[in-house]
Amino acid sequence: MPKTKPQTVTIDSNYKVEIEPYNHTLMRRNDNKKTGWDTMGYYSTMATALRAISRDNVLKGRDCDINEYAEGVLARASDLLCHKNP
């Protein structure tokens, strides 16, 4: 069976997910690398890949309460939607 090329879903200019038959590869832009991208991880679903982005963007390595987390996720989603649809 021939290997199929992964399908790419661009989240924004800093993140993309490459979808293959068995996993979703989350990548973050890194202009210092030859490929221009760092692999953040491999996930079984798009939802788990998006959760990883929320950890990277909202939590930024710190603890917070549920309200701060929800507000951060909503603010980031709003930023992405407004950026895509000005």
HTML snippet that shows the backbone in 3Dmol.js (N, CA, C, O; Angstrom):
<script src="https://3Dmol.org/build/3Dmol-min.js"></script>
<div id="view" style="width:600px;height:400px;position:relative"></div>
<script>
const pdb = `
ATOM      1  N   MET A   1       0.837  -1.180   0.000  1.00  0.00           N
ATOM      2  CA  MET A   1       0.000   0.000   0.000  1.00  0.00           C
ATOM      3  C   MET A   1       0.885   1.248   0.000  1.00  0.00           C
ATOM      4  O   MET A   1       1.755   1.383   0.860  1.00  0.00           O
ATOM      5  N   PRO A   2       0.675   2.163  -0.955  1.00  0.00           N
ATOM      6  CA  PRO A   2       1.535   3.357  -1.020  1.00  0.00           C
ATOM      7  C   PRO A   2       1.280   4.301   0.142  1.00  0.00           C
ATOM      8  O   PRO A   2       0.164   4.432   0.645  1.00  0.00           O
ATOM      9  N   LYS A   3       2.364   4.953   0.544  1.00  0.00           N
ATOM     10  CA  LYS A   3       2.250   5.925   1.639  1.00  0.00           C
ATOM     11  C   LYS A   3       1.556   7.179   1.119  1.00  0.00           C
ATOM     12  O   LYS A   3       1.910   7.707   0.065  1.00  0.00           O
ATOM     13  N   THR A   4       0.560   7.651   1.875  1.00  0.00           N
ATOM     14  CA  THR A   4      -0.149   8.858   1.466  1.00  0.00           C
ATOM     15  C   THR A   4       0.481  10.075   2.122  1.00  0.00           C
ATOM     16  O   THR A   4       1.013   9.999   3.230  1.00  0.00           O
ATOM     17  N   LYS A   5       0.410  11.188   1.426  1.00  0.00           N
ATOM     18  CA  LYS A   5       0.942  12.443   1.952  1.00  0.00           C
ATOM     19  C   LYS A   5       0.009  12.936   3.054  1.00  0.00           C
ATOM     20  O   LYS A   5      -1.210  12.886   2.894  1.00  0.00           O
ATOM     21  N   PRO A   6       0.565  13.414   4.177  1.00  0.00           N
ATOM     22  CA  PRO A   6      -0.308  13.917   5.242  1.00  0.00           C
ATOM     23  C   PRO A   6      -1.095  15.143   4.775  1.00  0.00           C
ATOM     24  O   PRO A   6      -0.616  15.939   3.967  1.00  0.00           O
ATOM     25  N   GLN A   7      -2.300  15.271   5.298  1.00  0.00           N
ATOM     26  CA  GLN A   7      -3.098  16.469   5.055  1.00  0.00           C
ATOM     27  C   GLN A   7      -2.744  17.473   6.147  1.00  0.00           C
ATOM     28  O   GLN A   7      -2.577  17.098   7.307  1.00  0.00           O
ATOM     29  N   THR A   8      -2.632  18.741   5.779  1.00  0.00           N
ATOM     30  CA  THR A   8      -2.222  19.765   6.733  1.00  0.00           C
ATOM     31  C   THR A   8      -3.377  20.705   7.035  1.00  0.00           C
ATOM     32  O   THR A   8      -4.028  21.231   6.131  1.00  0.00           O
ATOM     33  N   VAL A   9      -3.619  20.907   8.333  1.00  0.00           N
ATOM     34  CA  VAL A   9      -4.593  21.887   8.795  1.00  0.00           C
ATOM     35  C   VAL A   9      -3.799  22.996   9.471  1.00  0.00           C
ATOM     36  O   VAL A   9      -3.148  22.765  10.490  1.00  0.00           O
ATOM     37  N   THR A  10      -3.850  24.203   8.906  1.00  0.00           N
ATOM     38  CA  THR A  10      -3.146  25.345   9.473  1.00  0.00           C
ATOM     39  C   THR A  10      -4.028  25.976  10.545  1.00  0.00           C
ATOM     40  O   THR A  10      -5.162  26.370  10.273  1.00  0.00           O
ATOM     41  N   ILE A  11      -3.502  26.069  11.760  1.00  0.00           N
ATOM     42  CA  ILE A  11      -4.240  26.675  12.874  1.00  0.00           C
ATOM     43  C   ILE A  11      -4.069  28.194  12.805  1.00  0.00           C
ATOM     44  O   ILE A  11      -5.053  28.932  12.809  1.00  0.00           O
ATOM     45  N   ASP A  12      -2.846  28.647  12.742  1.00  0.00           N
ATOM     46  CA  ASP A  12      -2.500  30.051  12.524  1.00  0.00           C
ATOM     47  C   ASP A  12      -1.072  30.064  12.006  1.00  0.00           C
ATOM     48  O   ASP A  12      -0.547  29.016  11.630  1.00  0.00           O
ATOM     49  N   SER A  13      -0.437  31.216  11.980  1.00  0.00           N
ATOM     50  CA  SER A  13       0.910  31.272  11.413  1.00  0.00           C
ATOM     51  C   SER A  13       1.946  30.531  12.264  1.00  0.00           C
ATOM     52  O   SER A  13       3.054  30.267  11.798  1.00  0.00           O
ATOM     53  N   ASN A  14       1.592  30.195  13.508  1.00  0.00           N
ATOM     54  CA  ASN A  14       2.540  29.519  14.392  1.00  0.00           C
ATOM     55  C   ASN A  14       2.283  28.036  14.606  1.00  0.00           C
ATOM     56  O   ASN A  14       3.165  27.332  15.099  1.00  0.00           O
ATOM     57  N   TYR A  15       1.110  27.542  14.254  1.00  0.00           N
ATOM     58  CA  TYR A  15       0.773  26.143  14.508  1.00  0.00           C
ATOM     59  C   TYR A  15       0.111  25.507  13.299  1.00  0.00           C
ATOM     60  O   TYR A  15      -0.637  26.150  12.563  1.00  0.00           O
ATOM     61  N   LYS A  16       0.407  24.226  13.113  1.00  0.00           N
ATOM     62  CA  LYS A  16      -0.290  23.434  12.113  1.00  0.00           C
ATOM     63  C   LYS A  16      -0.372  21.997  12.616  1.00  0.00           C
ATOM     64  O   LYS A  16       0.406  21.581  13.475  1.00  0.00           O
ATOM     65  N   VAL A  17      -1.323  21.248  12.067  1.00  0.00           N
ATOM     66  CA  VAL A  17      -1.488  19.842  12.402  1.00  0.00           C
ATOM     67  C   VAL A  17      -1.443  19.055  11.100  1.00  0.00           C
ATOM     68  O   VAL A  17      -2.199  19.336  10.169  1.00  0.00           O
ATOM     69  N   GLU A  18      -0.562  18.078  11.039  1.00  0.00           N
ATOM     70  CA  GLU A  18      -0.508  17.187   9.888  1.00  0.00           C
ATOM     71  C   GLU A  18      -1.266  15.924  10.254  1.00  0.00           C
ATOM     72  O   GLU A  18      -0.955  15.254  11.239  1.00  0.00           O
ATOM     73  N   ILE A  19      -2.270  15.610   9.440  1.00  0.00           N
ATOM     74  CA  ILE A  19      -3.141  14.466   9.723  1.00  0.00           C
ATOM     75  C   ILE A  19      -2.732  13.300   8.835  1.00  0.00           C
ATOM     76  O   ILE A  19      -2.719  13.399   7.608  1.00  0.00           O
ATOM     77  N   GLU A  20      -2.400  12.203   9.487  1.00  0.00           N
ATOM     78  CA  GLU A  20      -2.059  10.962   8.809  1.00  0.00           C
ATOM     79  C   GLU A  20      -3.068   9.907   9.240  1.00  0.00           C
ATOM     80  O   GLU A  20      -3.859  10.147  10.152  1.00  0.00           O
ATOM     81  N   PRO A  21      -3.052   8.753   8.605  1.00  0.00           N
ATOM     82  CA  PRO A  21      -4.062   7.745   8.948  1.00  0.00           C
ATOM     83  C   PRO A  21      -4.108   7.362  10.437  1.00  0.00           C
ATOM     84  O   PRO A  21      -5.178   7.049  10.959  1.00  0.00           O
ATOM     85  N   TYR A  22      -2.953   7.387  11.122  1.00  0.00           N
ATOM     86  CA  TYR A  22      -2.933   6.894  12.505  1.00  0.00           C
ATOM     87  C   TYR A  22      -2.631   7.937  13.566  1.00  0.00           C
ATOM     88  O   TYR A  22      -2.683   7.629  14.757  1.00  0.00           O
ATOM     89  N   ASN A  23      -2.314   9.178  13.160  1.00  0.00           N
ATOM     90  CA  ASN A  23      -2.060  10.187  14.187  1.00  0.00           C
ATOM     91  C   ASN A  23      -2.193  11.599  13.622  1.00  0.00           C
ATOM     92  O   ASN A  23      -2.313  11.808  12.415  1.00  0.00           O
ATOM     93  N   HIS A  24      -2.168  12.548  14.538  1.00  0.00           N
ATOM     94  CA  HIS A  24      -2.200  13.975  14.220  1.00  0.00           C
ATOM     95  C   HIS A  24      -0.907  14.555  14.795  1.00  0.00           C
ATOM     96  O   HIS A  24      -0.690  14.508  16.006  1.00  0.00           O
ATOM     97  N   THR A  25      -0.065  15.092  13.946  1.00  0.00           N
ATOM     98  CA  THR A  25       1.222  15.642  14.374  1.00  0.00           C
ATOM     99  C   THR A  25       1.081  17.147  14.538  1.00  0.00           C
ATOM    100  O   THR A  25       0.839  17.869  13.571  1.00  0.00           O
ATOM    101  N   LEU A  26       1.234  17.609  15.766  1.00  0.00           N
ATOM    102  CA  LEU A  26       1.148  19.040  16.064  1.00  0.00           C
ATOM    103  C   LEU A  26       2.524  19.653  15.902  1.00  0.00           C
ATOM    104  O   LEU A  26       3.510  19.155  16.446  1.00  0.00           O
ATOM    105  N   MET A  27       2.579  20.755  15.137  1.00  0.00           N
ATOM    106  CA  MET A  27       3.850  21.412  14.868  1.00  0.00           C
ATOM    107  C   MET A  27       3.754  22.904  15.181  1.00  0.00           C
ATOM    108  O   MET A  27       2.721  23.539  14.969  1.00  0.00           O
ATOM    109  N   ARG A  28       4.871  23.447  15.695  1.00  0.00           N
ATOM    110  CA  ARG A  28       4.961  24.873  16.028  1.00  0.00           C
ATOM    111  C   ARG A  28       6.090  25.489  15.191  1.00  0.00           C
ATOM    112  O   ARG A  28       7.157  24.893  15.039  1.00  0.00           O
ATOM    113  N   ARG A  29       5.842  26.676  14.655  1.00  0.00           N
ATOM    114  CA  ARG A  29       6.847  27.349  13.825  1.00  0.00           C
ATOM    115  C   ARG A  29       8.124  27.594  14.614  1.00  0.00           C
ATOM    116  O   ARG A  29       8.097  28.015  15.770  1.00  0.00           O
ATOM    117  N   ASN A  30       9.245  27.318  13.953  1.00  0.00           N
ATOM    118  CA  ASN A  30      10.566  27.599  14.503  1.00  0.00           C
ATOM    119  C   ASN A  30      11.449  28.003  13.325  1.00  0.00           C
ATOM    120  O   ASN A  30      11.951  27.148  12.596  1.00  0.00           O
ATOM    121  N   ASP A  31      11.630  29.277  13.148  1.00  0.00           N
ATOM    122  CA  ASP A  31      12.388  29.778  12.005  1.00  0.00           C
ATOM    123  C   ASP A  31      13.873  29.438  12.070  1.00  0.00           C
ATOM    124  O   ASP A  31      14.592  29.619  11.088  1.00  0.00           O
ATOM    125  N   ASN A  32      14.336  28.948  13.216  1.00  0.00           N
ATOM    126  CA  ASN A  32      15.742  28.570  13.359  1.00  0.00           C
ATOM    127  C   ASN A  32      16.032  27.167  12.846  1.00  0.00           C
ATOM    128  O   ASN A  32      17.195  26.775  12.746  1.00  0.00           O
ATOM    129  N   LYS A  33      14.993  26.408  12.522  1.00  0.00           N
ATOM    130  CA  LYS A  33      15.186  25.049  12.010  1.00  0.00           C
ATOM    131  C   LYS A  33      15.117  25.053  10.493  1.00  0.00           C
ATOM    132  O   LYS A  33      14.462  25.902   9.888  1.00  0.00           O
ATOM    133  N   LYS A  34      15.796  24.101   9.893  1.00  0.00           N
ATOM    134  CA  LYS A  34      15.814  23.985   8.434  1.00  0.00           C
ATOM    135  C   LYS A  34      14.405  23.795   7.872  1.00  0.00           C
ATOM    136  O   LYS A  34      14.065  24.363   6.835  1.00  0.00           O
ATOM    137  N   THR A  35      13.592  22.999   8.557  1.00  0.00           N
ATOM    138  CA  THR A  35      12.223  22.745   8.094  1.00  0.00           C
ATOM    139  C   THR A  35      11.289  23.902   8.419  1.00  0.00           C
ATOM    140  O   THR A  35      10.238  24.051   7.795  1.00  0.00           O
ATOM    141  N   GLY A  36      11.674  24.727   9.404  1.00  0.00           N
ATOM    142  CA  GLY A  36      10.819  25.828   9.833  1.00  0.00           C
ATOM    143  C   GLY A  36       9.797  25.431  10.882  1.00  0.00           C
ATOM    144  O   GLY A  36       9.008  26.268  11.322  1.00  0.00           O
ATOM    145  N   TRP A  37       9.798  24.151  11.295  1.00  0.00           N
ATOM    146  CA  TRP A  37       8.793  23.659  12.242  1.00  0.00           C
ATOM    147  C   TRP A  37       9.404  22.725  13.267  1.00  0.00           C
ATOM    148  O   TRP A  37      10.310  21.953  12.953  1.00  0.00           O
ATOM    149  N   ASP A  38       8.896  22.798  14.520  1.00  0.00           N
ATOM    150  CA  ASP A  38       9.208  21.843  15.592  1.00  0.00           C
ATOM    151  C   ASP A  38       7.997  20.948  15.787  1.00  0.00           C
ATOM    152  O   ASP A  38       6.861  21.421  15.750  1.00  0.00           O
ATOM    153  N   THR A  39       8.230  19.667  15.994  1.00  0.00           N
ATOM    154  CA  THR A  39       7.136  18.764  16.334  1.00  0.00           C
ATOM    155  C   THR A  39       6.870  18.875  17.825  1.00  0.00           C
ATOM    156  O   THR A  39       7.763  18.632  18.636  1.00  0.00           O
ATOM    157  N   MET A  40       5.641  19.243  18.194  1.00  0.00           N
ATOM    158  CA  MET A  40       5.256  19.349  19.608  1.00  0.00           C
ATOM    159  C   MET A  40       4.788  18.016  20.157  1.00  0.00           C
ATOM    160  O   MET A  40       4.924  17.752  21.351  1.00  0.00           O
ATOM    161  N   GLY A  41       4.235  17.168  19.288  1.00  0.00           N
ATOM    162  CA  GLY A  41       3.765  15.875  19.756  1.00  0.00           C
ATOM    163  C   GLY A  41       2.876  15.198  18.735  1.00  0.00           C
ATOM    164  O   GLY A  41       2.491  15.774  17.717  1.00  0.00           O
ATOM    165  N   TYR A  42       2.564  13.939  19.052  1.00  0.00           N
ATOM    166  CA  TYR A  42       1.700  13.121  18.212  1.00  0.00           C
ATOM    167  C   TYR A  42       0.438  12.804  19.005  1.00  0.00           C
ATOM    168  O   TYR A  42       0.519  12.392  20.162  1.00  0.00           O
ATOM    169  N   TYR A  43      -0.718  12.992  18.394  1.00  0.00           N
ATOM    170  CA  TYR A  43      -1.991  12.848  19.095  1.00  0.00           C
ATOM    171  C   TYR A  43      -2.933  11.981  18.273  1.00  0.00           C
ATOM    172  O   TYR A  43      -2.838  11.929  17.047  1.00  0.00           O
ATOM    173  N   SER A  44      -3.833  11.310  18.954  1.00  0.00           N
ATOM    174  CA  SER A  44      -4.765  10.417  18.257  1.00  0.00           C
ATOM    175  C   SER A  44      -5.923  11.164  17.618  1.00  0.00           C
ATOM    176  O   SER A  44      -6.538  10.665  16.676  1.00  0.00           O
ATOM    177  N   THR A  45      -6.229  12.361  18.121  1.00  0.00           N
ATOM    178  CA  THR A  45      -7.348  13.140  17.571  1.00  0.00           C
ATOM    179  C   THR A  45      -6.951  14.610  17.464  1.00  0.00           C
ATOM    180  O   THR A  45      -5.985  15.054  18.084  1.00  0.00           O
ATOM    181  N   MET A  46      -7.707  15.348  16.674  1.00  0.00           N
ATOM    182  CA  MET A  46      -7.489  16.794  16.557  1.00  0.00           C
ATOM    183  C   MET A  46      -7.760  17.472  17.900  1.00  0.00           C
ATOM    184  O   MET A  46      -7.079  18.431  18.264  1.00  0.00           O
ATOM    185  N   ALA A  47      -8.751  16.976  18.629  1.00  0.00           N
ATOM    186  CA  ALA A  47      -9.101  17.576  19.920  1.00  0.00           C
ATOM    187  C   ALA A  47      -7.913  17.547  20.884  1.00  0.00           C
ATOM    188  O   ALA A  47      -7.654  18.535  21.572  1.00  0.00           O
ATOM    189  N   THR A  48      -7.198  16.440  20.941  1.00  0.00           N
ATOM    190  CA  THR A  48      -6.061  16.364  21.862  1.00  0.00           C
ATOM    191  C   THR A  48      -4.916  17.256  21.387  1.00  0.00           C
ATOM    192  O   THR A  48      -4.180  17.803  22.209  1.00  0.00           O
ATOM    193  N   ALA A  49      -4.758  17.409  20.079  1.00  0.00           N
ATOM    194  CA  ALA A  49      -3.744  18.326  19.557  1.00  0.00           C
ATOM    195  C   ALA A  49      -4.098  19.776  19.926  1.00  0.00           C
ATOM    196  O   ALA A  49      -3.224  20.555  20.306  1.00  0.00           O
ATOM    197  N   LEU A  50      -5.381  20.126  19.810  1.00  0.00           N
ATOM    198  CA  LEU A  50      -5.810  21.487  20.166  1.00  0.00           C
ATOM    199  C   LEU A  50      -5.665  21.747  21.660  1.00  0.00           C
ATOM    200  O   LEU A  50      -5.363  22.867  22.070  1.00  0.00           O
ATOM    201  N   ARG A  51      -5.880  20.712  22.477  1.00  0.00           N
ATOM    202  CA  ARG A  51      -5.654  20.879  23.917  1.00  0.00           C
ATOM    203  C   ARG A  51      -4.200  21.207  24.200  1.00  0.00           C
ATOM    204  O   ARG A  51      -3.901  22.010  25.084  1.00  0.00           O
ATOM    205  N   ALA A  52      -3.298  20.592  23.457  1.00  0.00           N
ATOM    206  CA  ALA A  52      -1.874  20.873  23.648  1.00  0.00           C
ATOM    207  C   ALA A  52      -1.561  22.329  23.301  1.00  0.00           C
ATOM    208  O   ALA A  52      -0.747  22.967  23.968  1.00  0.00           O
ATOM    209  N   ILE A  53      -2.207  22.849  22.259  1.00  0.00           N
ATOM    210  CA  ILE A  53      -2.023  24.265  21.916  1.00  0.00           C
ATOM    211  C   ILE A  53      -2.530  25.139  23.049  1.00  0.00           C
ATOM    212  O   ILE A  53      -1.905  26.146  23.380  1.00  0.00           O
ATOM    213  N   SER A  54      -3.658  24.767  23.648  1.00  0.00           N
ATOM    214  CA  SER A  54      -4.186  25.583  24.745  1.00  0.00           C
ATOM    215  C   SER A  54      -3.232  25.561  25.935  1.00  0.00           C
ATOM    216  O   SER A  54      -3.069  26.579  26.608  1.00  0.00           O
ATOM    217  N   ARG A  55      -2.606  24.431  26.204  1.00  0.00           N
ATOM    218  CA  ARG A  55      -1.621  24.381  27.290  1.00  0.00           C
ATOM    219  C   ARG A  55      -0.446  25.292  26.975  1.00  0.00           C
ATOM    220  O   ARG A  55       0.066  25.988  27.853  1.00  0.00           O
ATOM    221  N   ASP A  56      -0.025  25.283  25.723  1.00  0.00           N
ATOM    222  CA  ASP A  56       1.131  26.086  25.318  1.00  0.00           C
ATOM    223  C   ASP A  56       0.809  27.575  25.330  1.00  0.00           C
ATOM    224  O   ASP A  56       1.657  28.383  25.709  1.00  0.00           O
ATOM    225  N   ASN A  57      -0.393  27.951  24.926  1.00  0.00           N
ATOM    226  CA  ASN A  57      -0.773  29.363  24.796  1.00  0.00           C
ATOM    227  C   ASN A  57      -1.443  29.950  26.019  1.00  0.00           C
ATOM    228  O   ASN A  57      -1.235  31.122  26.335  1.00  0.00           O
ATOM    229  N   VAL A  58      -2.242  29.161  26.712  1.00  0.00           N
ATOM    230  CA  VAL A  58      -3.028  29.692  27.826  1.00  0.00           C
ATOM    231  C   VAL A  58      -2.295  29.512  29.143  1.00  0.00           C
ATOM    232  O   VAL A  58      -2.149  30.469  29.903  1.00  0.00           O
ATOM    233  N   LEU A  59      -1.837  28.315  29.423  1.00  0.00           N
ATOM    234  CA  LEU A  59      -1.201  28.060  30.710  1.00  0.00           C
ATOM    235  C   LEU A  59       0.236  28.577  30.761  1.00  0.00           C
ATOM    236  O   LEU A  59       0.671  29.092  31.791  1.00  0.00           O
ATOM    237  N   LYS A  60       0.965  28.447  29.674  1.00  0.00           N
ATOM    238  CA  LYS A  60       2.346  28.917  29.596  1.00  0.00           C
ATOM    239  C   LYS A  60       3.177  28.456  30.793  1.00  0.00           C
ATOM    240  O   LYS A  60       3.970  29.216  31.348  1.00  0.00           O
ATOM    241  N   GLY A  61       2.977  27.200  31.174  1.00  0.00           N
ATOM    242  CA  GLY A  61       3.766  26.608  32.247  1.00  0.00           C
ATOM    243  C   GLY A  61       3.344  26.984  33.653  1.00  0.00           C
ATOM    244  O   GLY A  61       4.044  26.645  34.608  1.00  0.00           O
ATOM    245  N   ARG A  62       2.224  27.672  33.816  1.00  0.00           N
ATOM    246  CA  ARG A  62       1.799  28.079  35.161  1.00  0.00           C
ATOM    247  C   ARG A  62       0.483  27.409  35.526  1.00  0.00           C
ATOM    248  O   ARG A  62      -0.206  26.864  34.663  1.00  0.00           O
ATOM    249  N   ASP A  63       0.149  27.449  36.772  1.00  0.00           N
ATOM    250  CA  ASP A  63      -1.145  26.968  37.255  1.00  0.00           C
ATOM    251  C   ASP A  63      -2.137  28.118  37.255  1.00  0.00           C
ATOM    252  O   ASP A  63      -1.756  29.278  37.411  1.00  0.00           O
ATOM    253  N   CYS A  64      -3.418  27.792  37.079  1.00  0.00           N
ATOM    254  CA  CYS A  64      -4.457  28.814  37.159  1.00  0.00           C
ATOM    255  C   CYS A  64      -5.767  28.144  37.563  1.00  0.00           C
ATOM    256  O   CYS A  64      -5.874  26.918  37.549  1.00  0.00           O
ATOM    257  N   ASP A  65      -6.763  28.955  37.923  1.00  0.00           N
ATOM    258  CA  ASP A  65      -8.054  28.361  38.250  1.00  0.00           C
ATOM    259  C   ASP A  65      -8.869  28.191  36.971  1.00  0.00           C
ATOM    260  O   ASP A  65      -8.472  28.668  35.908  1.00  0.00           O
ATOM    261  N   ILE A  66      -9.997  27.517  37.076  1.00  0.00           N
ATOM    262  CA  ILE A  66     -10.803  27.170  35.910  1.00  0.00           C
ATOM    263  C   ILE A  66     -11.304  28.411  35.169  1.00  0.00           C
ATOM    264  O   ILE A  66     -11.388  28.412  33.941  1.00  0.00           O
ATOM    265  N   ASN A  67     -11.630  29.449  35.905  1.00  0.00           N
ATOM    266  CA  ASN A  67     -12.108  30.675  35.255  1.00  0.00           C
ATOM    267  C   ASN A  67     -11.012  31.333  34.418  1.00  0.00           C
ATOM    268  O   ASN A  67     -11.262  31.765  33.293  1.00  0.00           O
ATOM    269  N   GLU A  68      -9.799  31.407  34.966  1.00  0.00           N
ATOM    270  CA  GLU A  68      -8.682  31.979  34.211  1.00  0.00           C
ATOM    271  C   GLU A  68      -8.408  31.152  32.958  1.00  0.00           C
ATOM    272  O   GLU A  68      -8.148  31.696  31.885  1.00  0.00           O
ATOM    273  N   TYR A  69      -8.469  29.833  33.112  1.00  0.00           N
ATOM    274  CA  TYR A  69      -8.215  28.947  31.979  1.00  0.00           C
ATOM    275  C   TYR A  69      -9.268  29.147  30.894  1.00  0.00           C
ATOM    276  O   TYR A  69      -8.930  29.302  29.720  1.00  0.00           O
ATOM    277  N   ALA A  70     -10.542  29.144  31.281  1.00  0.00           N
ATOM    278  CA  ALA A  70     -11.632  29.311  30.315  1.00  0.00           C
ATOM    279  C   ALA A  70     -11.533  30.674  29.626  1.00  0.00           C
ATOM    280  O   ALA A  70     -11.715  30.768  28.412  1.00  0.00           O
ATOM    281  N   GLU A  71     -11.250  31.718  30.385  1.00  0.00           N
ATOM    282  CA  GLU A  71     -11.111  33.044  29.794  1.00  0.00           C
ATOM    283  C   GLU A  71      -9.942  33.091  28.815  1.00  0.00           C
ATOM    284  O   GLU A  71     -10.032  33.719  27.760  1.00  0.00           O
ATOM    285  N   GLY A  72      -8.862  32.433  29.163  1.00  0.00           N
ATOM    286  CA  GLY A  72      -7.702  32.391  28.268  1.00  0.00           C
ATOM    287  C   GLY A  72      -7.995  31.648  26.983  1.00  0.00           C
ATOM    288  O   GLY A  72      -7.600  32.091  25.904  1.00  0.00           O
ATOM    289  N   VAL A  73      -8.691  30.509  27.087  1.00  0.00           N
ATOM    290  CA  VAL A  73      -9.056  29.733  25.894  1.00  0.00           C
ATOM    291  C   VAL A  73      -9.980  30.549  25.003  1.00  0.00           C
ATOM    292  O   VAL A  73      -9.786  30.602  23.789  1.00  0.00           O
ATOM    293  N   LEU A  74     -10.986  31.185  25.598  1.00  0.00           N
ATOM    294  CA  LEU A  74     -11.923  31.991  24.810  1.00  0.00           C
ATOM    295  C   LEU A  74     -11.223  33.196  24.159  1.00  0.00           C
ATOM    296  O   LEU A  74     -11.509  33.534  23.010  1.00  0.00           O
ATOM    297  N   ALA A  75     -10.330  33.823  24.877  1.00  0.00           N
ATOM    298  CA  ALA A  75      -9.609  34.973  24.320  1.00  0.00           C
ATOM    299  C   ALA A  75      -8.730  34.534  23.150  1.00  0.00           C
ATOM    300  O   ALA A  75      -8.666  35.211  22.124  1.00  0.00           O
ATOM    301  N   ARG A  76      -8.059  33.404  23.311  1.00  0.00           N
ATOM    302  CA  ARG A  76      -7.192  32.901  22.229  1.00  0.00           C
ATOM    303  C   ARG A  76      -8.034  32.496  21.020  1.00  0.00           C
ATOM    304  O   ARG A  76      -7.651  32.773  19.883  1.00  0.00           O
ATOM    305  N   ALA A  77      -9.169  31.848  21.249  1.00  0.00           N
ATOM    306  CA  ALA A  77     -10.059  31.460  20.142  1.00  0.00           C
ATOM    307  C   ALA A  77     -10.571  32.704  19.431  1.00  0.00           C
ATOM    308  O   ALA A  77     -10.644  32.737  18.203  1.00  0.00           O
ATOM    309  N   SER A  78     -10.918  33.708  20.187  1.00  0.00           N
ATOM    310  CA  SER A  78     -11.396  34.966  19.602  1.00  0.00           C
ATOM    311  C   SER A  78     -10.300  35.609  18.762  1.00  0.00           C
ATOM    312  O   SER A  78     -10.566  36.107  17.669  1.00  0.00           O
ATOM    313  N   ASP A  79      -9.073  35.601  19.267  1.00  0.00           N
ATOM    314  CA  ASP A  79      -7.947  36.150  18.507  1.00  0.00           C
ATOM    315  C   ASP A  79      -7.791  35.428  17.173  1.00  0.00           C
ATOM    316  O   ASP A  79      -7.591  36.058  16.134  1.00  0.00           O
ATOM    317  N   LEU A  80      -7.884  34.107  17.212  1.00  0.00           N
ATOM    318  CA  LEU A  80      -7.720  33.319  15.984  1.00  0.00           C
ATOM    319  C   LEU A  80      -8.853  33.602  15.010  1.00  0.00           C
ATOM    320  O   LEU A  80      -8.616  33.773  13.815  1.00  0.00           O
ATOM    321  N   LEU A  81     -10.088  33.652  15.516  1.00  0.00           N
ATOM    322  CA  LEU A  81     -11.232  33.887  14.629  1.00  0.00           C
ATOM    323  C   LEU A  81     -11.197  35.285  14.042  1.00  0.00           C
ATOM    324  O   LEU A  81     -11.483  35.463  12.858  1.00  0.00           O
ATOM    325  N   CYS A  82     -10.854  36.272  14.839  1.00  0.00           N
ATOM    326  CA  CYS A  82     -10.797  37.647  14.342  1.00  0.00           C
ATOM    327  C   CYS A  82      -9.661  37.811  13.349  1.00  0.00           C
ATOM    328  O   CYS A  82      -9.776  38.582  12.396  1.00  0.00           O
ATOM    329  N   HIS A  83      -8.558  37.092  13.562  1.00  0.00           N
ATOM    330  CA  HIS A  83      -7.429  37.154  12.654  1.00  0.00           C
ATOM    331  C   HIS A  83      -7.794  36.542  11.299  1.00  0.00           C
ATOM    332  O   HIS A  83      -7.382  37.045  10.254  1.00  0.00           O
ATOM    333  N   LYS A  84      -8.563  35.462  11.325  1.00  0.00           N
ATOM    334  CA  LYS A  84      -8.947  34.785  10.086  1.00  0.00           C
ATOM    335  C   LYS A  84     -10.042  35.534   9.358  1.00  0.00           C
ATOM    336  O   LYS A  84     -10.081  35.520   8.128  1.00  0.00           O
ATOM    337  N   ASN A  85     -10.945  36.199  10.099  1.00  0.00           N
ATOM    338  CA  ASN A  85     -12.088  36.879   9.508  1.00  0.00           C
ATOM    339  C   ASN A  85     -12.168  38.331   9.980  1.00  0.00           C
ATOM    340  O   ASN A  85     -13.036  38.668  10.785  1.00  0.00           O
ATOM    341  N   PRO A  86     -11.277  39.194   9.492  1.00  0.00           N
ATOM    342  CA  PRO A  86     -11.267  40.583   9.994  1.00  0.00           C
ATOM    343  C   PRO A  86     -12.539  41.336   9.620  1.00  0.00           C
ATOM    344  O   PRO A  86     -12.687  42.509   9.965  1.00  0.00           O
TER     345      PRO A  86
END
`;
const viewer = $3Dmol.createViewer("view");
viewer.addModel(pdb, "pdb");
viewer.setStyle({}, {cartoon: {color: "spectrum"}});
viewer.zoomTo();
viewer.render();
</script>
